[in-house]
Structure formats: C-alpha cells, structure tokens
Amino acid sequence: MRATVDRWLSPVVAQASPTTTRWLEGLVRSTSREGYRQAVRTIQRLDHLAVLSAIECPALVIAGAADRAVPLAAVRTVAATLPAADFVALDTGHMSNVEQPATFAALVSGFVRAAPR
C-alpha cells in the first residue's frame, strides 16, 4: 500500500502532506486486493498508441514530471501521437490533480473554454 502511494505522490508532497498521504493510503486500502491486481494487470496490458493517431479532437495531456508510476517519456509519446494535443508537464508525481489542484483545474478549465463549440 505504501509503495503504491509512494509511486503516486512526489516525495516533496508525500513528506509535506501526511494528510494527503493517509487519504491516498485509505483509498488503496479500501480496494480489494483482487480488484487492485486486476486493475494493474489491465493497465500493464493497455496498448492504445496505435489508435491515438485517429483521434481528431483536441486533447490535453497533463503529466507529472516526478511521476514514478508512468514515466514522463511515455506520456510525451502519447501526446506526440495525438494529432491535436497540448502537452503540459507539472512539477508533481502521478497525482497532479491532488498535488497541484489549482494549477490542474486552471489548465483543464482553460482547455475546455478554448475548445471549439
């Protein structure tokens, strides 16, 4: 459980925010072991790069520069494969919406507001 949370949060936030760390540990703890294993196996087998180039709508790809669960290079590849993607790397771990909620919300809000209607 702690290893999972350590992969999700940047070390700075994990140390500075024990409340956030405990909250995430609780989320992991509330998931059944089998459910978690199946989710991990599914994610490990996920290979969507071949179909990304067919997505024509705008996309916003937000990565955590200190993400230990999904390497920044992998996220950059996803963004580069999408024809109309904006890519942003935040100084966060995997949970950028938790570590920098205001920045994350501003990015998503700006993206949605700029989307063609």
Residue frames as qw, qx, qy, qz and C-alpha x, y, z in Angstrom:
[[0.000, 0.886, 0.464, 0.000, 0.00, 0.00, 0.00],
 [0.275, -0.834, 0.097, 0.469, 2.66, 2.50, 0.97],
 [0.450, -0.158, 0.593, 0.649, 4.71, 1.60, -2.13],
 [0.262, 0.629, 0.639, 0.357, 1.72, 2.45, -4.32],
 [0.111, -0.960, -0.227, 0.122, 1.23, 5.82, -2.68],
 [0.449, -0.609, 0.322, 0.570, 4.97, 6.49, -2.91],
 [0.414, 0.164, 0.640, 0.626, 4.72, 5.94, -6.69],
 [0.108, 0.771, 0.578, 0.244, 1.72, 8.26, -6.94],
 [0.189, -0.974, -0.095, 0.077, 2.98, 11.26, -4.96],
 [0.469, 0.671, -0.352, 0.453, 6.14, 13.25, -5.43],
 [0.630, -0.158, -0.560, 0.515, 8.50, 12.83, -2.47],
 [0.059, 0.193, -0.208, 0.957, 8.10, 16.51, -1.55],
 [0.563, -0.318, -0.170, -0.744, 4.31, 16.28, -1.25],
 [0.788, -0.220, -0.575, -0.008, 4.42, 12.88, 0.45],
 [0.506, -0.093, -0.508, 0.690, 6.63, 14.35, 3.20],
 [0.026, -0.118, 0.131, -0.984, 4.95, 17.74, 3.42],
 [0.594, -0.133, -0.083, -0.789, 1.37, 16.49, 3.44],
 [0.049, -0.081, 0.975, -0.203, 0.83, 13.47, 5.68],
 [0.530, 0.326, 0.473, -0.623, -2.94, 14.04, 5.50],
 [0.631, 0.516, -0.317, -0.485, -2.90, 13.59, 1.72],
 [0.250, 0.364, -0.897, -0.020, -0.69, 10.54, 2.06],
 [0.266, 0.067, 0.858, -0.433, -3.05, 8.95, 4.60],
 [0.616, 0.428, 0.178, -0.637, -6.06, 9.76, 2.40],
 [0.579, 0.482, -0.561, -0.345, -4.49, 8.01, -0.60],
 [0.061, 0.221, -0.955, 0.189, -3.45, 5.06, 1.58],
 [0.469, 0.206, 0.631, -0.582, -7.09, 4.79, 2.64],
 [0.667, 0.478, -0.162, -0.548, -8.23, 4.71, -0.98],
 [0.424, 0.402, -0.804, -0.110, -5.78, 1.93, -1.76],
 [0.122, -0.092, 0.896, -0.416, -6.72, 0.04, 1.40],
 [0.579, 0.275, 0.412, -0.648, -10.43, 0.25, 0.53],
 [0.662, 0.437, -0.435, -0.426, -9.83, -1.51, -2.79],
 [0.953, -0.163, 0.245, -0.076, -9.89, -5.29, -2.70],
 [0.416, -0.515, 0.641, 0.387, -6.56, -6.97, -3.38],
 [0.546, 0.270, 0.736, 0.294, -8.02, -8.86, -6.33],
 [0.313, 0.892, 0.323, -0.033, -9.62, -5.73, -7.75],
 [0.133, -0.883, 0.327, 0.310, -6.33, -3.85, -7.46],
 [0.508, -0.250, 0.735, 0.373, -4.39, -6.72, -9.08],
 [0.516, 0.535, 0.639, 0.196, -6.84, -6.86, -11.97],
 [0.168, 0.971, 0.089, -0.148, -6.65, -3.11, -12.48],
 [0.285, -0.717, 0.523, 0.362, -2.84, -3.23, -12.53],
 [0.549, 0.031, 0.767, 0.330, -2.82, -6.16, -14.99],
 [0.432, 0.762, 0.479, 0.054, -5.26, -4.35, -17.26],
 [0.028, 0.963, -0.148, -0.225, -3.18, -1.18, -17.25],
 [0.434, -0.506, 0.649, 0.367, 0.01, -3.15, -17.92],
 [0.519, 0.243, 0.756, 0.315, -1.57, -4.76, -21.00],
 [0.300, 0.859, 0.295, -0.293, -3.04, -1.49, -22.27],
 [0.420, -0.158, 0.462, 0.765, -1.59, -0.53, -25.64],
 [0.326, 0.788, 0.471, -0.223, -3.54, 2.29, -27.14],
 [0.197, -0.567, 0.330, 0.729, -0.81, 4.04, -29.12],
 [0.256, 0.132, 0.783, 0.552, -1.92, 2.50, -32.41],
 [0.056, 0.703, 0.682, 0.196, -5.34, 4.15, -32.21],
 [0.229, -0.683, -0.230, 0.655, -4.37, 7.54, -30.80],
 [0.173, -0.189, 0.417, 0.872, -3.45, 8.98, -34.19],
 [0.047, -0.451, -0.757, -0.471, -7.09, 8.53, -35.28],
 [0.195, -0.735, -0.530, 0.377, -8.40, 10.85, -32.55],
 [0.341, 0.518, 0.275, 0.735, -9.06, 14.14, -34.27],
 [0.293, -0.896, -0.248, -0.224, -10.47, 16.23, -31.44],
 [0.103, 0.725, -0.447, 0.513, -8.26, 18.47, -29.30],
 [0.839, -0.350, -0.395, 0.134, -6.71, 16.78, -26.29],
 [0.148, -0.830, 0.391, -0.369, -4.94, 17.98, -23.19],
 [0.877, -0.040, -0.421, 0.226, -2.25, 15.66, -21.84],
 [0.274, -0.830, 0.321, -0.364, -1.03, 16.54, -18.35],
 [0.837, 0.069, -0.475, 0.262, 1.94, 14.70, -16.90],
 [0.560, -0.818, 0.123, 0.030, 3.77, 14.76, -13.62],
 [0.416, 0.744, -0.503, 0.143, 7.47, 15.38, -14.13],
 [0.135, -0.458, 0.805, -0.351, 8.22, 13.38, -10.96],
 [0.882, -0.015, 0.023, -0.470, 5.72, 10.60, -11.76],
 [0.167, -0.436, 0.884, -0.005, 7.16, 7.24, -10.70],
 [0.664, 0.232, 0.663, -0.255, 4.15, 5.27, -11.96],
 [0.674, 0.643, 0.334, 0.143, 4.11, 6.47, -15.59],
 [0.556, -0.246, 0.192, 0.770, 7.41, 7.76, -16.99],
 [0.158, 0.727, 0.023, -0.668, 7.36, 11.25, -18.47],
 [0.000, -0.322, 0.725, 0.609, 8.72, 9.88, -21.75],
 [0.122, 0.324, 0.930, 0.122, 5.69, 7.58, -22.08],
 [0.149, 0.756, 0.482, -0.417, 3.30, 10.48, -21.56],
 [0.050, 0.627, -0.332, -0.703, 5.21, 12.59, -24.08],
 [0.087, -0.037, 0.888, 0.451, 4.81, 9.74, -26.58],
 [0.156, 0.593, 0.779, -0.131, 1.05, 9.71, -26.00],
 [0.105, 0.801, 0.155, -0.568, 0.86, 13.47, -26.54],
 [0.027, -0.492, 0.578, 0.650, 3.03, 13.32, -29.65],
 [0.151, 0.153, 0.932, 0.291, 0.86, 10.57, -31.13],
 [0.186, 0.725, 0.603, -0.275, -2.35, 12.54, -30.70],
 [0.431, 0.495, 0.363, 0.662, -2.75, 14.85, -33.73],
 [0.073, -0.732, -0.113, -0.668, -4.16, 17.81, -31.77],
 [0.705, -0.534, -0.403, 0.234, -2.72, 17.51, -28.29],
 [0.034, -0.836, 0.312, -0.451, -1.42, 20.11, -25.90],
 [0.809, -0.121, -0.482, 0.314, 1.17, 18.71, -23.51],
 [0.207, -0.806, 0.267, -0.486, 1.92, 20.08, -20.07],
 [0.714, -0.064, -0.601, 0.354, 4.32, 18.63, -17.50],
 [0.408, -0.827, 0.044, -0.384, 3.76, 19.78, -13.94],
 [0.204, 0.472, -0.734, 0.444, 6.25, 19.51, -11.12],
 [0.740, -0.264, 0.300, -0.541, 4.25, 16.71, -9.50],
 [0.300, -0.154, 0.941, 0.035, 4.05, 12.98, -9.17],
 [0.017, 0.255, 0.894, 0.367, 1.32, 10.81, -10.69],
 [0.093, -0.716, -0.680, 0.127, -1.50, 12.62, -8.88],
 [0.251, 0.160, 0.076, 0.951, -1.04, 16.10, -10.32],
 [0.331, -0.596, -0.398, -0.614, -4.69, 16.94, -9.69],
 [0.691, -0.625, -0.343, 0.117, -4.12, 16.20, -5.98],
 [0.642, -0.231, -0.091, 0.726, -0.68, 17.80, -5.66],
 [0.093, -0.174, 0.109, 0.974, -1.48, 20.99, -7.58],
 [0.242, 0.570, 0.781, -0.081, -5.27, 21.18, -7.74],
 [0.165, 0.822, 0.140, -0.527, -5.50, 24.89, -8.62],
 [0.004, -0.530, 0.609, 0.589, -2.96, 24.59, -11.44],
 [0.195, 0.126, 0.944, 0.233, -4.55, 21.41, -12.73],
 [0.237, 0.683, 0.642, -0.254, -8.04, 22.94, -12.62],
 [0.124, 0.775, -0.111, -0.609, -6.85, 26.10, -14.39],
 [0.074, -0.311, 0.788, 0.526, -5.26, 24.04, -17.17],
 [0.171, 0.346, 0.916, 0.114, -8.38, 21.92, -17.68],
 [0.168, 0.769, 0.441, -0.432, -10.69, 24.92, -17.44],
 [0.065, 0.670, -0.339, -0.657, -8.63, 26.88, -19.97],
 [0.114, -0.097, 0.893, 0.425, -8.58, 23.91, -22.32],
 [0.187, 0.533, 0.822, -0.066, -12.35, 23.45, -22.10],
 [0.139, 0.799, 0.205, -0.548, -13.03, 27.17, -22.57],
 [0.037, 0.580, -0.518, -0.627, -10.80, 27.24, -25.66],
 [0.378, 0.121, 0.896, 0.199, -12.42, 24.17, -27.23],
 [0.220, -0.022, -0.467, -0.856, -14.40, 24.78, -30.39],
 [0.428, 0.228, 0.651, -0.584, -18.13, 24.61, -29.94]]
